Every structure is written in C-alpha cells, then in structure tokens.
C-alpha cells in the first residue's frame, strides 16, 4: 500500500500518515517533511492514526527527522496503532521519541 502524507499547519506542523511507511515510501516522507519544516520551522506532530505498517527504513526516517528537527523544535508522534507502537517498543525507540496515544 502507498503512503499518503497530509500536512496541516497552524501554530504547529501536523503531518498525518496513511498507509505503509516502508523502504518504498520512507525517503519521500523524509524529503517532504523536511522541505515543509524548512519553509517555516515550528514544532512537528506526526499523527499515525492511519499508518498501517512501518519497517526499519521507516524507523530510520523517523530517527533522521528527529535529529534534524529536535535541535530547534519539538518532535512528537501521536496515535500509533498497537502494531506500529509495538515496533517502537521492541526497538526501544519509544524511549527516544515522545509517543502519545
């Protein structure tokens, strides 16, 4: 399944992901989010309500984005499904990222 990326902006940059974040979509996701972030640097919230799947390249994209954004602004991940959150927990990335249900 493809990945849909939807941006919403107000005082924060909200990114909603729908589909699969994997080897085929992670670079596109990183590039689009960094481009949008660099236009107007503000706190970033990534909403995973509709993300069905994430693989190691998807996790790598989050790590890279976190390193770029967290220097200047807050980077938070919200609403992961159980199966997606489990990947963050197994890899202990839940200790690095701010994850909110």
TIMAR-735661 format. One record per residue: residue number from 1; x, y, z of N, C-alpha, C in turn; residue in one letter. Coordinates in Angstrom, 3 decimals, always signed. Atoms other than C-alpha are relative to their C-alpha. Last residue first. Layout:
% TIMAR-735661
<atom resi="NUM" n_east="X" n_north="Y" n_up="Z" ca_east="X" ca_north="Y" ca_up="Z" c_east="X" c_north="Y" c_up="Z" resn="a"/>
...
% end
This chain:
% TIMAR-735661
<atom resi="101" n_east="+1.158" n_north="+0.723" n_up="+0.553" ca_east="-1.781" ca_north="+7.525" ca_up="+22.321" c_east="-1.148" c_north="+0.946" c_up="-0.236" resn="x"/>
<atom resi="100" n_east="+1.250" n_north="-0.194" n_up="-0.727" ca_east="+1.306" ca_north="+9.706" ca_up="+22.751" c_east="-1.115" c_north="-0.760" c_up="-0.687" resn="x"/>
<atom resi="99" n_east="+1.138" n_north="+0.727" n_up="+0.575" ca_east="+4.866" ca_north="+8.870" ca_up="+21.762" c_east="-1.227" c_north="+0.230" c_up="+0.876" resn="x"/>
<atom resi="98" n_east="+1.167" n_north="-0.280" n_up="-0.823" ca_east="+7.656" ca_north="+11.365" ca_up="+22.504" c_east="-1.193" c_north="-0.636" c_up="-0.700" resn="x"/>
<atom resi="97" n_east="+1.090" n_north="-0.809" n_up="+0.535" ca_east="+10.523" ca_north="+9.669" ca_up="+20.762" c_east="-1.066" c_north="+0.256" c_up="+1.043" resn="x"/>
<atom resi="96" n_east="-0.555" n_north="-1.197" n_up="+0.650" ca_east="+13.721" ca_north="+8.471" ca_up="+22.418" c_east="-1.120" c_north="+0.945" c_up="-0.450" resn="x"/>
<atom resi="95" n_east="-0.749" n_north="-0.730" n_up="-1.030" ca_east="+12.470" ca_north="+5.904" ca_up="+24.938" c_east="+0.603" c_north="+1.289" c_up="-0.560" resn="x"/>
<atom resi="94" n_east="+1.002" n_north="-0.692" n_up="-0.809" ca_east="+9.790" ca_north="+4.694" ca_up="+22.495" c_east="+0.664" c_north="+0.786" c_up="+1.130" resn="x"/>
<atom resi="93" n_east="+0.080" n_north="-1.379" n_up="+0.482" ca_east="+12.739" ca_north="+3.924" ca_up="+20.223" c_east="-1.089" c_north="+0.784" c_up="+0.728" resn="x"/>
<atom resi="92" n_east="-0.252" n_north="-0.954" n_up="-1.091" ca_east="+13.335" ca_north="+0.819" ca_up="+22.348" c_east="+0.050" c_north="+1.449" c_up="-0.477" resn="x"/>
<atom resi="91" n_east="-1.287" n_north="-0.601" n_up="+0.362" ca_east="+13.410" ca_north="-1.329" ca_up="+19.176" c_east="+0.470" c_north="+1.022" c_up="+1.041" resn="x"/>
<atom resi="90" n_east="-0.978" n_north="+1.084" n_up="+0.200" ca_east="+10.666" ca_north="-3.562" ca_up="+20.594" c_east="+1.391" c_north="+0.564" c_up="-0.277" resn="x"/>
<atom resi="89" n_east="-0.326" n_north="+0.577" n_up="-1.309" ca_east="+8.758" ca_north="-0.504" ca_up="+21.885" c_east="+1.084" c_north="-1.071" c_up="-0.128" resn="x"/>
<atom resi="88" n_east="-0.762" n_north="-1.006" n_up="-0.741" ca_east="+8.837" ca_north="+1.402" ca_up="+18.578" c_east="+0.452" c_north="-0.553" c_up="+1.352" resn="x"/>
<atom resi="87" n_east="-1.302" n_north="-0.103" n_up="+0.671" ca_east="+7.762" ca_north="-1.745" ca_up="+16.706" c_east="+0.895" c_north="+1.010" c_up="+0.726" resn="x"/>
<atom resi="86" n_east="-0.778" n_north="+1.167" n_up="-0.409" ca_east="+4.945" ca_north="-2.334" ca_up="+19.231" c_east="+1.406" c_north="+0.031" c_up="-0.612" resn="x"/>
<atom resi="85" n_east="-0.637" n_north="-0.357" n_up="-1.270" ca_east="+3.670" ca_north="+1.191" ca_up="+18.590" c_east="+0.910" c_north="-1.126" c_up="+0.481" resn="x"/>
<atom resi="84" n_east="-1.061" n_north="-0.959" n_up="+0.313" ca_east="+3.022" ca_north="+0.219" ca_up="+14.973" c_east="+0.750" c_north="+0.375" c_up="+1.280" resn="x"/>
<atom resi="83" n_east="-1.044" n_north="+0.702" n_up="+0.751" ca_east="+1.056" ca_north="-2.923" ca_up="+15.876" c_east="+1.179" c_north="+0.910" c_up="-0.333" resn="x"/>
<atom resi="82" n_east="-0.724" n_north="+0.950" n_up="-0.858" ca_east="-0.926" ca_north="-1.116" ca_up="+18.577" c_east="+1.173" c_north="-0.652" c_up="-0.721" resn="x"/>
<atom resi="81" n_east="+0.757" n_north="+1.233" n_up="-0.221" ca_east="-1.865" ca_north="+1.745" ca_up="+16.256" c_east="+0.856" c_north="-0.936" c_up="+0.843" resn="x"/>
<atom resi="80" n_east="-0.400" n_north="+1.199" n_up="+0.748" ca_east="+0.119" ca_north="+4.944" ca_up="+16.756" c_east="-0.935" c_north="-1.167" c_up="+0.308" resn="x"/>
<atom resi="79" n_east="+1.019" n_north="+0.945" n_up="+0.462" ca_east="-1.887" ca_north="+7.975" ca_up="+17.881" c_east="+0.501" c_north="-1.212" c_up="-0.795" resn="x"/>
<atom resi="78" n_east="+1.254" n_north="+0.266" n_up="-0.711" ca_east="+0.818" ca_north="+10.621" ca_up="+18.266" c_east="-0.824" c_north="-1.086" c_up="-0.692" resn="x"/>
<atom resi="77" n_east="+0.755" n_north="+0.987" n_up="+0.771" ca_east="+4.490" ca_north="+11.154" ca_up="+17.415" c_east="-1.246" c_north="-0.342" c_up="+0.802" resn="x"/>
<atom resi="76" n_east="+0.841" n_north="+0.928" n_up="-0.739" ca_east="+6.189" ca_north="+14.311" ca_up="+18.714" c_east="-0.744" c_north="-0.924" c_up="-0.962" resn="x"/>
<atom resi="75" n_east="+0.381" n_north="+1.023" n_up="+0.975" ca_east="+9.068" ca_north="+16.472" ca_up="+17.522" c_east="-0.747" c_north="-1.085" c_up="+0.757" resn="x"/>
<atom resi="74" n_east="+0.521" n_north="+1.239" n_up="-0.557" ca_east="+9.634" ca_north="+19.731" ca_up="+19.462" c_east="-0.414" c_north="-0.939" c_up="-1.130" resn="x"/>
<atom resi="73" n_east="+1.425" n_north="+0.078" n_up="-0.299" ca_east="+11.741" ca_north="+22.408" ca_up="+17.829" c_east="-0.369" c_north="-1.370" c_up="+0.559" resn="x"/>
<atom resi="72" n_east="+0.628" n_north="-1.323" n_up="-0.100" ca_east="+15.297" ca_north="+23.620" ca_up="+17.300" c_east="-1.453" c_north="-0.048" c_up="+0.475" resn="x"/>
<atom resi="71" n_east="-1.014" n_north="-1.007" n_up="-0.350" ca_east="+17.663" ca_north="+20.651" ca_up="+17.630" c_east="-0.652" c_north="+1.344" c_up="+0.305" resn="x"/>
<atom resi="70" n_east="-0.058" n_north="-0.121" n_up="-1.455" ca_east="+14.662" ca_north="+18.270" ca_up="+17.676" c_east="+1.058" c_north="+0.999" c_up="+0.467" resn="x"/>
<atom resi="69" n_east="+1.022" n_north="-0.905" n_up="-0.526" ca_east="+14.064" ca_north="+18.881" ca_up="+13.972" c_east="+0.183" c_north="+0.281" c_up="+1.490" resn="x"/>
<atom resi="68" n_east="+0.037" n_north="-1.297" n_up="+0.680" ca_east="+17.139" ca_north="+17.423" ca_up="+12.276" c_east="-0.920" c_north="+1.006" c_up="+0.687" resn="x"/>
<atom resi="67" n_east="-1.300" n_north="-0.653" n_up="-0.165" ca_east="+17.860" ca_north="+14.563" ca_up="+14.704" c_east="+0.012" c_north="+1.393" c_up="-0.623" resn="x"/>
<atom resi="66" n_east="-0.137" n_north="-0.392" n_up="-1.393" ca_east="+14.161" ca_north="+13.662" ca_up="+14.866" c_east="+1.304" c_north="+0.771" c_up="+0.216" resn="x"/>
<atom resi="65" n_east="+0.833" n_north="-1.191" n_up="-0.188" ca_east="+13.900" ca_north="+13.619" ca_up="+11.091" c_east="+0.131" c_north="+0.540" c_up="+1.416" resn="x"/>
<atom resi="64" n_east="-0.614" n_north="-1.093" n_up="+0.740" ca_east="+16.820" ca_north="+11.185" ca_up="+10.833" c_east="-0.771" c_north="+1.313" c_up="+0.187" resn="x"/>
<atom resi="63" n_east="-1.224" n_north="-0.353" n_up="-0.721" ca_east="+15.417" ca_north="+8.935" ca_up="+13.552" c_east="+0.683" c_north="+1.189" c_up="-0.664" resn="x"/>
<atom resi="62" n_east="+0.362" n_north="-0.718" n_up="-1.223" ca_east="+11.944" ca_north="+8.997" ca_up="+11.982" c_east="+1.239" c_north="+0.448" c_up="+0.775" resn="x"/>
<atom resi="61" n_east="+0.478" n_north="-1.326" n_up="+0.414" ca_east="+13.360" ca_north="+8.075" ca_up="+8.573" c_east="-0.372" c_north="+0.826" c_up="+1.228" resn="x"/>
<atom resi="60" n_east="-1.180" n_north="-0.800" n_up="+0.331" ca_east="+15.297" ca_north="+5.215" ca_up="+10.149" c_east="-0.370" c_north="+1.411" c_up="-0.422" resn="x"/>
<atom resi="59" n_east="-0.578" n_north="-0.405" n_up="-1.287" ca_east="+12.083" ca_north="+3.911" ca_up="+11.682" c_east="+1.234" c_north="+0.870" c_up="-0.220" resn="x"/>
<atom resi="58" n_east="+0.919" n_north="-0.993" n_up="-0.556" ca_east="+10.533" ca_north="+3.917" ca_up="+8.213" c_east="+0.488" c_north="+0.508" c_up="+1.341" resn="x"/>
<atom resi="57" n_east="-0.326" n_north="-1.240" n_up="+0.713" ca_east="+13.609" ca_north="+2.136" ca_up="+6.883" c_east="-0.927" c_north="+1.125" c_up="+0.439" resn="x"/>
<atom resi="56" n_east="-1.225" n_north="-0.604" n_up="-0.538" ca_east="+13.170" ca_north="-0.473" ca_up="+9.618" c_east="+0.399" c_north="+1.278" c_up="-0.730" resn="x"/>
<atom resi="55" n_east="-1.132" n_north="+0.922" n_up="-0.031" ca_east="+9.557" ca_north="-1.188" ca_up="+8.675" c_east="+1.239" c_north="+0.754" c_up="+0.483" resn="x"/>
<atom resi="54" n_east="-1.283" n_north="-0.695" n_up="+0.039" ca_east="+6.263" ca_north="+0.582" ca_up="+9.412" c_east="+1.105" c_north="-1.052" c_up="+0.035" resn="x"/>
<atom resi="53" n_east="-1.219" n_north="+0.812" n_up="-0.029" ca_east="+2.726" ca_north="-0.602" ca_up="+8.735" c_east="+1.221" c_north="+0.904" c_up="-0.012" resn="x"/>
<atom resi="52" n_east="+0.252" n_north="+1.433" n_up="-0.187" ca_east="-0.894" ca_north="+0.544" ca_up="+8.997" c_east="+1.266" c_north="-0.819" c_up="+0.227" resn="x"/>
<atom resi="51" n_east="-1.174" n_north="+0.730" n_up="+0.479" ca_east="-0.470" ca_north="+4.281" ca_up="+9.495" c_east="-0.189" c_north="-1.465" c_up="+0.345" resn="x"/>
<atom resi="50" n_east="+0.299" n_north="+0.814" n_up="+1.176" ca_east="-3.968" ca_north="+5.755" ca_up="+9.803" c_east="+1.221" c_north="-0.687" c_up="-0.596" resn="x"/>
<atom resi="49" n_east="+1.312" n_north="+0.640" n_up="-0.122" ca_east="-3.750" ca_north="+7.155" ca_up="+13.347" c_east="-0.262" c_north="-0.977" c_up="-1.141" resn="x"/>
<atom resi="48" n_east="-0.061" n_north="+1.327" n_up="+0.608" ca_east="-0.017" ca_north="+7.849" ca_up="+12.933" c_east="-1.325" c_north="-0.757" c_up="+0.082" resn="x"/>
<atom resi="47" n_east="+1.189" n_north="+0.763" n_up="-0.397" ca_east="-0.144" ca_north="+11.608" ca_up="+13.544" c_east="-0.021" c_north="-1.325" c_up="-0.762" resn="x"/>
<atom resi="46" n_east="+0.279" n_north="+1.000" n_up="+1.024" ca_east="+3.305" ca_north="+13.209" ca_up="+13.303" c_east="-1.119" c_north="-0.892" c_up="+0.519" resn="x"/>
<atom resi="45" n_east="+0.767" n_north="+1.118" n_up="-0.541" ca_east="+3.478" ca_north="+16.422" ca_up="+15.340" c_east="-0.299" c_north="-0.939" c_up="-1.159" resn="x"/>
<atom resi="44" n_east="+0.544" n_north="+0.986" n_up="+0.928" ca_east="+6.174" ca_north="+18.955" ca_up="+14.475" c_east="-0.722" c_north="-1.099" c_up="+0.780" resn="x"/>
<atom resi="43" n_east="+0.165" n_north="+1.333" n_up="-0.567" ca_east="+7.025" ca_north="+22.130" ca_up="+16.390" c_east="-0.703" c_north="-0.921" c_up="-0.997" resn="x"/>
<atom resi="42" n_east="+0.851" n_north="+0.014" n_up="-1.184" ca_east="+7.906" ca_north="+25.076" ca_up="+14.149" c_east="-0.090" c_north="-1.422" c_up="+0.512" resn="x"/>
<atom resi="41" n_east="-0.417" n_north="+0.882" n_up="-1.091" ca_east="+10.310" ca_north="+25.979" ca_up="+11.375" c_east="-0.880" c_north="+0.196" c_up="+1.236" resn="x"/>
<atom resi="40" n_east="+0.480" n_north="-0.723" n_up="-1.172" ca_east="+8.517" ca_north="+27.540" ca_up="+8.426" c_east="+0.245" c_north="-0.877" c_up="+1.226" resn="x"/>
<atom resi="39" n_east="+0.734" n_north="-1.187" n_up="+0.446" ca_east="+9.758" ca_north="+26.601" ca_up="+4.966" c_east="-0.413" c_north="+0.859" c_up="+1.182" resn="x"/>
<atom resi="38" n_east="-0.967" n_north="-1.065" n_up="+0.280" ca_east="+12.348" ca_north="+24.239" ca_up="+6.497" c_east="-0.649" c_north="+1.271" c_up="-0.539" resn="x"/>
<atom resi="37" n_east="-0.528" n_north="-0.517" n_up="-1.258" ca_east="+9.581" ca_north="+22.101" ca_up="+8.017" c_east="+0.940" c_north="+1.181" c_up="-0.248" resn="x"/>
<atom resi="36" n_east="+1.081" n_north="-0.771" n_up="-0.629" ca_east="+7.802" ca_north="+21.675" ca_up="+4.672" c_east="+0.495" c_north="+0.647" c_up="+1.292" resn="x"/>
<atom resi="35" n_east="+0.263" n_north="-1.152" n_up="+0.868" ca_east="+11.022" ca_north="+20.587" ca_up="+2.948" c_east="-1.053" c_north="+0.911" c_up="+0.633" resn="x"/>
<atom resi="34" n_east="-1.086" n_north="-0.971" n_up="-0.202" ca_east="+11.947" ca_north="+18.366" ca_up="+5.889" c_east="-0.186" c_north="+1.244" c_up="-0.846" resn="x"/>
<atom resi="33" n_east="+0.130" n_north="-0.595" n_up="-1.326" ca_east="+8.534" ca_north="+16.691" ca_up="+5.785" c_east="+1.103" c_north="+1.021" c_up="+0.260" resn="x"/>
<atom resi="32" n_east="+1.150" n_north="-0.908" n_up="-0.040" ca_east="+8.590" ca_north="+16.173" ca_up="+2.030" c_east="-0.130" c_north="+0.682" c_up="+1.353" resn="x"/>
<atom resi="31" n_east="-0.247" n_north="-1.167" n_up="+0.852" ca_east="+12.115" ca_north="+14.724" ca_up="+1.991" c_east="-1.132" c_north="+1.013" c_up="+0.094" resn="x"/>
<atom resi="30" n_east="-1.047" n_north="-0.837" n_up="-0.605" ca_east="+11.543" ca_north="+12.404" ca_up="+4.939" c_east="+0.196" c_north="+1.291" c_up="-0.784" resn="x"/>
<atom resi="29" n_east="+0.525" n_north="-0.561" n_up="-1.244" ca_east="+8.240" ca_north="+11.058" ca_up="+3.550" c_east="+1.019" c_north="+0.952" c_up="+0.634" resn="x"/>
<atom resi="28" n_east="+0.968" n_north="-1.014" n_up="+0.396" ca_east="+9.695" ca_north="+10.561" ca_up="+0.054" c_east="-0.579" c_north="+0.707" c_up="+1.230" resn="x"/>
<atom resi="27" n_east="-0.777" n_north="-1.138" n_up="+0.507" ca_east="+12.662" ca_north="+8.724" ca_up="+1.545" c_east="-0.918" c_north="+1.141" c_up="-0.411" resn="x"/>
<atom resi="26" n_east="-0.656" n_north="-0.737" n_up="-1.090" ca_east="+10.384" ca_north="+6.499" ca_up="+3.654" c_east="+0.806" c_north="+1.207" c_up="-0.480" resn="x"/>
<atom resi="25" n_east="+0.588" n_north="-1.309" n_up="-0.273" ca_east="+7.980" ca_north="+5.486" ca_up="+0.867" c_east="+0.777" c_north="+0.850" c_up="+0.999" resn="x"/>
<atom resi="24" n_east="+0.466" n_north="-0.678" n_up="+1.206" ca_east="+9.408" ca_north="+2.429" ca_up="-0.889" c_east="-0.462" c_north="+1.427" c_up="+0.254" resn="x"/>
<atom resi="23" n_east="-1.146" n_north="-0.290" n_up="+0.859" ca_east="+11.500" ca_north="+1.111" ca_up="+2.010" c_east="-0.405" c_north="+0.801" c_up="-1.245" resn="x"/>
<atom resi="22" n_east="-0.947" n_north="+1.088" n_up="+0.218" ca_east="+8.495" ca_north="+1.342" ca_up="+4.297" c_east="+1.115" c_north="+0.444" c_up="-0.942" resn="x"/>
<atom resi="21" n_east="-1.275" n_north="-0.718" n_up="+0.013" ca_east="+5.922" ca_north="+3.681" ca_up="+5.780" c_east="+1.088" c_north="-1.062" c_up="-0.062" resn="x"/>
<atom resi="20" n_east="-1.204" n_north="+0.702" n_up="-0.443" ca_east="+2.655" ca_north="+2.000" ca_up="+4.820" c_east="+1.221" c_north="+0.903" c_up="-0.107" resn="x"/>
<atom resi="19" n_east="-0.535" n_north="+1.069" n_up="+0.841" ca_east="-0.802" ca_north="+3.571" ca_up="+4.552" c_east="+1.204" c_north="-0.650" c_up="+0.635" resn="x"/>
<atom resi="18" n_east="+0.995" n_north="+1.037" n_up="+0.263" ca_east="-1.947" ca_north="+6.935" ca_up="+5.895" c_east="+0.609" c_north="-1.040" c_up="-0.939" resn="x"/>
<atom resi="17" n_east="-0.451" n_north="+1.056" n_up="+0.909" ca_east="+0.362" ca_north="+9.459" ca_up="+7.523" c_east="-1.080" c_north="-1.062" c_up="-0.134" resn="x"/>
<atom resi="16" n_east="+0.796" n_north="+1.216" n_up="-0.138" ca_east="-0.833" ca_north="+12.728" ca_up="+9.022" c_east="+0.456" c_north="-1.001" c_up="-1.051" resn="x"/>
<atom resi="15" n_east="-0.167" n_north="+0.873" n_up="+1.159" ca_east="+1.711" ca_north="+15.516" ca_up="+9.488" c_east="-0.791" c_north="-1.268" c_up="+0.267" resn="x"/>
<atom resi="14" n_east="+0.559" n_north="+1.326" n_up="-0.235" ca_east="+0.898" ca_north="+18.385" ca_up="+11.833" c_east="+0.093" c_north="-0.794" c_up="-1.294" resn="x"/>
<atom resi="13" n_east="+0.104" n_north="+0.721" n_up="+1.268" ca_east="+3.136" ca_north="+21.460" ca_up="+11.708" c_east="-0.466" c_north="-1.415" c_up="+0.322" resn="x"/>
<atom resi="12" n_east="-0.885" n_north="+1.158" n_up="+0.145" ca_east="+2.465" ca_north="+23.558" ca_up="+14.788" c_east="-0.185" c_north="-0.579" c_up="-1.399" resn="x"/>
<atom resi="11" n_east="-1.178" n_north="-0.333" n_up="-0.801" ca_east="+0.975" ca_north="+27.030" ca_up="+15.415" c_east="+1.021" c_north="-1.130" c_up="-0.005" resn="x"/>
<atom resi="10" n_east="+0.467" n_north="-1.138" n_up="-0.766" ca_east="-1.327" ca_north="+26.361" ca_up="+12.468" c_east="+1.199" c_north="+0.436" c_up="+0.831" resn="x"/>
<atom resi="9" n_east="-0.825" n_north="-0.961" n_up="-0.729" ca_east="-0.430" ca_north="+23.942" ca_up="+9.735" c_east="-0.847" c_north="+0.996" c_up="+0.751" resn="x"/>
<atom resi="8" n_east="+0.889" n_north="-1.018" n_up="-0.545" ca_east="-1.916" ca_north="+20.732" ca_up="+8.379" c_east="+0.871" c_north="+0.945" c_up="+0.815" resn="x"/>
<atom resi="7" n_east="-0.528" n_north="-1.029" n_up="-0.892" ca_east="+0.078" ca_north="+18.423" ca_up="+6.123" c_east="-1.123" c_north="+0.937" c_up="+0.432" resn="x"/>
<atom resi="6" n_east="+0.873" n_north="-1.168" n_up="-0.048" ca_east="-1.204" ca_north="+15.165" ca_up="+4.623" c_east="+0.555" c_north="+0.976" c_up="+1.028" resn="x"/>
<atom resi="5" n_east="-0.554" n_north="-0.951" n_up="-0.964" ca_east="+1.143" ca_north="+12.390" ca_up="+3.534" c_east="-0.851" c_north="+1.264" c_up="-0.068" resn="x"/>
<atom resi="4" n_east="+0.536" n_north="-1.345" n_up="+0.192" ca_east="-0.404" ca_north="+9.367" ca_up="+1.822" c_east="+0.534" c_north="+0.878" c_up="+1.118" resn="x"/>
<atom resi="3" n_east="+0.062" n_north="-0.871" n_up="-1.165" ca_east="+1.755" ca_north="+6.244" ca_up="+1.773" c_east="-0.556" c_north="+1.347" c_up="-0.421" resn="x"/>
<atom resi="2" n_east="-0.735" n_north="-1.256" n_up="+0.082" ca_east="+1.201" ca_north="+3.503" ca_up="-0.773" c_east="-0.136" c_north="+0.783" c_up="+1.299" resn="x"/>
<atom resi="1" n_east="+0.842" n_north="-1.185" n_up="+0.000" ca_east="+0.000" ca_north="+0.000" ca_up="+0.000" c_east="+0.886" c_north="+1.246" c_up="+0.000" resn="x"/>
% end
